[in-house]
Amino acid sequence: MLTPYSRCLILAFATLATHAPAAVPSGFPLGTWISDEASSRSMGAKAQVLRITADDGRSLSFSLQETGSDGTTRVLKWSGVYGDAPHLIEGSAITFAVNHGPNGSILICGHRPEGIRFEEVCRVDPGRRRFRCDGTQWQSDGKQSTYVEIFNLQR
């Protein structure tokens, strides 16, 4: 049986094999991103503020402030290398990994401690002021759910 990390790497390598980049792939533009709650279909947080502090196409660092439907707020931080093994997000028990996908997309995968596994494909719009992540999560019993998270750059 493949681990969630193995599945994420296989997906990333399979998509990159047919779309070999000529240069370092781009990632998320730096800045403060606010979730578009009206357009998103999120599985968790009611509101999100994402701060991309570093992304040179090789490594990514961010903080994410989430406000839940009950009004509680938490801040998560993550820093890592594209293509590296998933590791814990600071402030949570969620593991997280990023990879480059086809046509400039960014592939995110990980798992939550409740046995939930997730995968997302994120695409930054050509104007680089909006991005969308289409995600799927699987519960330990195999039940599958989909979600969409859309963010707008605030700078």
N, C-alpha and C positions, 0 to 999 in steps of 0.2 A: 504494500500500500504506500502510495506517495504521501509525503508530508505536505502541508500547505506551502512551505517554502519551496519544495521541489516543483510543485505544480506552478507556482509563480515564476520560477526560473525557466521552466520548460516553455511556458507561454511567452515569456520575454525573448528567449533565444529563437523560438520558432518564428515570431513576428519579425525579429531583426534579421534573420537569415535571408528573408526576401526583400528587405529594405535596408541594406547596409549603408550607414551614414558616411558621408564624405568628410565631415568634420565632427567636432564635439556636439552632440545633440543639445538642443536648448531645453530648458526646464521652465519653471514658474518664474514670472517676472517678480522682482523684489518689490515689497511694499505691503500695505495693509489691505486685506481683502475682506469684504463684508458679505455674509451669505444673503442671497436673494430668497427670502423665506416664501414669497408668493410663487416663485417659479420652481422651487425645490420640493422634492418629496423625500425628506430626510427620515432616517430610521431612529434617530436619537435626539440630539440637541434641538431646542427650539430656535436658538440664534447662535451664530458662530462668527468670531472675528479671527481671521488667520493672518499672521504676520510672517511673511517669508523674509528671513534675515540674510540668507545666503543661498544662492543656487547658481553655480557656474557650469551646470550640465554634467558635472562629475560628482558633486556632493550637494546636499540639501540640508538646510537648517530652518526650523520654523517653530513658532509657538501658536497654539490654538486656544482661544478662550471660548468655552461652551457654556451656554445658559440653558438649563433643562426646562421642561414644561412646568416643573415645580418651583422655578425661580432660582435654584441654586446654580452657582457658577463655579467652574473649575478651569484651571489653566494646564494645558499639556505642552510638553516641549519634546522635540525630536531633532536629532542630527545624525546624518549617515551618508553613506556613499551609494550612488546608483549601482545596482547589481549586487550589493552586499547582502549577507544573511539578515533576516528580520531580527530586530532587537526591540526591547521595551521602550515605550514612550514614557518619558518622565512625567509622573503624576497620574499614572494609570497602569493597569496590568495588561494592556493591549500591546501586542508585538506588531511591528510595521516594517515594510521594506518597499523600496521604490526601484523601478527599472524603466528604461526607455522602450517605447513601443513603436509601432509603425507610424509613419507620417507625422512625426513629432509628438505623438501621444506619450503620456506618462502612465505606467502601470503601477498600481499600488496593491499590495496584498498583505494579509496578516491574519491574526486570530485574537479573539477575546477569551478571557479565562472561562467563560461559561460554555466553552466548546464551540463557539460560533467562529466560522471562518469567513473571510470576506476578500473580494477582489474588485478593483475599480479601474476603469479606463478614463483618464482625464485628458481633456483637450483644451488648450488655450486658444481663444479666438485670434484670427489674424491681426486684429488691432491691439492684442495683448493687454486688454483692459477687462476681460471677462474669461472665466473658464468654467467648464462643466465636467463633473465626474459622474459617470454612470456605473453604479455598483450592484453587486449581487452578494448576498450573504447566505450561508448555509448553516443551519442549526445542527447540533449533534445527531438529531434524529433524521437528518436529510432534508428537512423542510427548507425551501428556498424562498427568499424575498428579494425584491429589487428596490433600488432607491436612486434618486438623482439629487446631486448637490451642485448648486450654481453659485458662483462668487463673482462680485464686481470689485475692481481695483479702486481704492480710495486715495492712495498716496497721501 
